[in-house]
Amino acid sequence: FRKVHLSFEMGLIKPNPKIYEQVIHENKLLASQVVFFDDNTANIESASILGIDSILIDPTTSFFQISTKINALC
């Protein structure tokens, strides 16, 4: 990662789709190149609407489980 995007500095908060759009734009990415992880369903749904692969996790999710979900996207 080259930059940390902090919502309070951006003046935006999740699940507002503009926060995801700004991060994508600033990093010169396409939504299809991004995988988003969050523990909040509303945030996952908002990012997904933009075409971002989004994975709902919780504190008990292991790295192996996350890795499996990422591999399923490929």
C-alpha positions as CSV (number, residue, x, y, z in Angstrom):
1,F,0.0,0.0,0.0
2,R,1.2,3.4,-0.9
3,K,-1.3,5.6,0.9
4,V,-3.7,5.4,3.8
5,H,-7.2,6.7,3.1
6,L,-8.8,8.0,6.3
7,S,-12.5,8.9,6.0
8,F,-12.2,11.9,8.3
9,E,-9.5,13.4,6.1
10,M,-11.6,12.6,3.0
11,G,-14.7,14.2,4.4
12,L,-16.6,11.1,3.6
13,I,-17.9,8.1,5.5
14,K,-18.8,4.6,4.6
15,P,-21.2,3.4,3.2
16,N,-21.3,6.5,1.0
17,P,-20.2,5.1,-2.4
18,K,-18.2,8.3,-3.0
19,I,-15.6,7.2,-0.6
20,Y,-14.9,4.1,-2.6
21,E,-15.0,6.1,-5.9
22,Q,-12.4,8.6,-4.5
23,V,-10.0,5.8,-3.4
24,I,-10.3,4.1,-6.8
25,H,-9.7,7.4,-8.6
26,E,-6.8,8.5,-6.5
27,N,-5.0,5.2,-7.0
28,K,-5.8,5.1,-10.8
29,L,-7.6,1.7,-10.4
30,L,-10.7,0.1,-11.8
31,A,-13.4,-1.2,-9.4
32,S,-12.7,-4.7,-10.8
33,Q,-9.1,-4.4,-9.6
34,V,-10.1,-3.9,-5.9
35,V,-11.0,-6.3,-3.2
36,F,-12.7,-4.7,-0.2
37,F,-13.0,-6.3,3.3
38,D,-15.3,-5.1,6.0
39,D,-17.2,-6.3,9.0
40,N,-20.3,-4.2,8.1
41,T,-22.9,-5.4,5.7
42,A,-24.0,-1.9,4.6
43,N,-20.4,-1.1,3.6
44,I,-20.0,-4.4,1.7
45,E,-23.3,-3.7,-0.2
46,S,-22.3,-0.2,-1.1
47,A,-18.9,-1.2,-2.4
48,S,-20.4,-4.1,-4.3
49,I,-22.8,-1.9,-6.2
50,L,-19.8,-0.1,-7.7
51,G,-18.4,-3.4,-9.0
52,I,-15.9,-3.9,-6.2
53,D,-15.4,-7.5,-5.1
54,S,-16.4,-7.3,-1.4
55,I,-15.9,-9.8,1.4
56,L,-17.8,-9.7,4.7
57,I,-15.5,-10.7,7.6
58,D,-15.8,-10.7,11.3
59,P,-13.2,-10.8,14.1
60,T,-13.2,-14.6,14.1
61,T,-12.4,-14.9,10.4
62,S,-9.0,-16.5,10.0
63,F,-6.4,-15.6,7.4
64,F,-7.0,-19.0,5.7
65,Q,-10.7,-18.2,5.4
66,I,-10.0,-14.9,3.9
67,S,-7.5,-16.4,1.5
68,T,-10.1,-19.0,0.4
69,K,-12.6,-16.2,-0.3
70,I,-10.0,-14.3,-2.4
71,N,-9.1,-17.4,-4.3
72,A,-12.8,-18.0,-5.1
73,L,-12.9,-14.6,-6.8
74,C,-10.1,-15.6,-9.2
